[in-house]
Amino acid sequence: MLTCLRRSAQKVNSFGRRTISSRRLVYENFGDPAKAILLQQYDLPKKLENKSVHVKWLGTPINPADINQIQGVYPIKPPMPAVGGSEGYGQIEAIGTEVRSLKVGDHVIPAKSGLGTWCSDAYLSELDVFKIDASLPSTSKATLQVNPPTAYRMLTDFVVLKEGDTIIQNGANSAVGQAVVQICRARGIKSVNIVRKRETPDAQKKLEEHMKSLGADLVITEEQLIKEYRGKFNPSLALNCVGGRSALLLAMALDHNGVMVTYGGMSKQPLSIPTGPLIFKDIKLCGFWMSRWYENKDNVKERVMMYEQLGEWIKTGKFHPPQLVARKLEEHQLALEKAQTDHSCKQFFVPND
Amino acid sequence: MLTCLRRSAQKVNSFGRRTISSRRLVYENFGDPAKAILLQQYDLPKKLENKSVHVKWLGTPINPADINQIQGVYPIKPPMPAVGGSEGYGQIEAIGTEVRSLKVGDHVIPAKSGLGTWCSDAYLSELDVFKIDASLPSTSKATLQVNPPTAYRMLTDFVVLKEGDTIIQNGANSAVGQAVVQICRARGIKSVNIVRKRETPDAQKKLEEHMKSLGADLVITEEQLIKEYRGKFNPSLALNCVGGRSALLLAMALDHNGVMVTYGGMSKQPLSIPTGPLIFKDIKLCGFWMSRWYENKDNVKERVMMYEQLGEWIKTGKFHPPQLVARKLEEHQLALEKAQTDHSCKQFFVPND
């Protein structure tokens, strides 16, 4: 990693302090991400504030929410111009005189969403970043903040799940869905995974094999759920990132007192929810948004414990990051195009390469 | 009321005990209620069990759930032959030797659903009935068990509502809806009431006036909600008995952390629920079923308090029963037809008239 650090240009300003020149991917207007994003050179402030830290970003992925934010369709709209990206990991390069919780060399991830991580260097408040285990693999550190915690919290905060219990999810091969499968396996929870029907039996089989290699107990299409598996399992938890009729099938499959947690709406259709299970089976529906969980200061201790648990699973080979394709900041146009078209792997920037 | 009691035929059986002959409305098969229901004469058992009571039913309404149960489309299916009706009030005529909680002359309502109240006389377990204030008006006693408590619980158990808070409901002129309006007025809670557009402006005005006379703060159609009132109020509670797109409008209107409680599905369409408010506004959806609440023995004390509060509102003129049309058991065919076609008033049997 140390070789990366040489890339930041340093120059001496008129007051004798060295100015750090950094590069960042910014947008000034909402629009097509591949066109709206520009690579910009800029100078960091001359002085690092007493409670601030200098972070060098080392791996910062492109997530669907980042794309939506640039498109202007995400509910949170940043002030313009904005730096793209909200996930990633970096290394502390320098600290202000009053910083106590971090030291030079620590590895950190954003403490909250919307930090703008697609840049080589940034001065940030000590409170804006969260220390993580530096010994984890780079790809895991770069993708530790959004999807694995979303899966982890949804499997923890809504229903008490014991070993042997069953959960059901749609969009099961999404990044969160794959994290759900792996956490279920690690915890001894059975997962029923609904995926869209692939164009060829071969593609279907390949997807099924991949999901099963991660730990999926059952990988089926909506059609199979209706025709072959109706009433065959009584999950107490359903995870929905699709909406529309797919949500209806999950709701129908839920056991008495079951809970459906919605964290996405890939079909862009409202959830269709049958009345009967709400009234007579007392099922409940709620949503989950990782950003809101992070914003709640009461969760700090739990956050440390969650990263420790995820870290342990990562180190013992029970939890794998998604497949990543590293891109330099200069490759932003290609990376942003690929992020929207090629769902077989995740694009991520290596801002200091 | 005492004049009613003379109607039960009593005869002396071979052991010298008097056998009580009663009349009841029964069905042996699911089907069209007006055809499936028959009036039957039958003898009560010769001996009243030690822990049983003899109840004379005095006023027993026809509710939509009763109709659905006879049609066979209700999730709870009684063993056949079944006596219709699950609400109403009666008077204790005699008690078994070990009955402690009730005495002759007490007025009671069913303690649970599905008791079969459309009959003149019944021997029931002491635990199957629940003592109420005999001094309440007959029409209030006959309709005390289902709709006012449904409204009461939905306004109590899901969200903490303070004076001045706002709730929103669809199907606002349903029996429960009208109870909601009156309880809101009594508690100082503002109610926004969505009703279907009537065929003429006159009919619309008449409905609005009726709802306002009960205490409705605002009576509007879905169209008005969309065009004139979007974002104008931020209710923390939405009550849904319609489903379909109407549920979507309620969900969109809900404030952050708002709750939508579903207690009916009059449109026979699944609820349409937008993804955004679930994730980004953290709204929640659940269902309410009065029968389940009654089944929970932990609620007995709360049930007494609820009836006391409702009784106080009834006596002080703050809560009115729906308009009732009294029918003798012999008029069952007409009553059951009217119950399905004439929604301006509720049919109820006076089994001992």
Contacts between the chains, C-beta under 8 A, distances in Angstrom:
chain1	res1	chain2	res2	distance
A	75	B	276	6.7
A	75	B	280	4.6
A	243	B	275	5.3
A	247	B	273	7.8
A	248	B	270	5.8
A	262	B	275	6.1
A	262	B	278	4.6
A	262	B	279	6.3
A	263	B	279	6.4
A	264	B	275	7.3
A	264	B	279	7.6
A	265	B	275	3.2
A	265	B	276	7.5
A	265	B	279	7.8
A	270	B	248	5.8
A	270	B	272	4.5
A	270	B	273	5.6
A	270	B	274	5.0
A	270	B	275	6.8
A	271	B	271	7.8
A	271	B	272	7.4
A	271	B	273	4.3
A	271	B	274	7.7
A	271	B	275	6.5
A	271	B	278	7.5
A	272	B	270	4.5
A	272	B	271	7.4
A	272	B	272	6.3
A	272	B	273	7.9
A	273	B	247	7.8
A	273	B	270	5.5
A	273	B	271	4.3
A	273	B	272	7.9
A	273	B	273	5.5
A	273	B	285	7.1
A	274	B	270	5.0
A	274	B	271	7.7
A	275	B	243	5.2
A	275	B	262	6.1
A	275	B	264	7.3
A	275	B	265	3.2
A	275	B	270	6.8
A	275	B	271	6.5
A	275	B	287	7.8
A	276	B	75	6.8
A	276	B	265	7.6
A	277	B	287	7.6
A	278	B	262	4.6
A	278	B	271	7.5
A	278	B	285	6.9
A	278	B	286	6.7
A	278	B	287	3.3
A	279	B	262	6.3
A	279	B	263	6.4
A	279	B	264	7.6
A	279	B	265	7.9
A	279	B	287	4.0
A	279	B	288	7.0
A	279	B	289	4.9
A	280	B	75	4.6
A	280	B	287	7.5
A	280	B	289	6.2
A	281	B	287	8.0
A	282	B	286	7.4
A	282	B	287	6.1
A	282	B	289	7.3
A	282	B	292	6.8
A	283	B	286	7.8
A	283	B	287	7.1
A	284	B	284	6.7
A	284	B	285	6.7
A	284	B	286	4.7
A	285	B	273	7.1
A	285	B	278	6.9
A	285	B	284	6.7
A	285	B	285	3.9
A	285	B	286	7.4
A	286	B	278	6.7
A	286	B	282	7.4
A	286	B	283	7.8
A	286	B	284	4.7
A	286	B	285	7.4
A	287	B	275	7.8
A	287	B	277	7.7
A	287	B	278	3.3
A	287	B	279	4.1
A	287	B	280	7.5
A	287	B	281	8.0
A	287	B	282	6.1
A	287	B	283	7.1
A	288	B	279	7.0
A	289	B	279	4.9
A	289	B	280	6.2
A	289	B	282	7.3
A	292	B	282	6.7
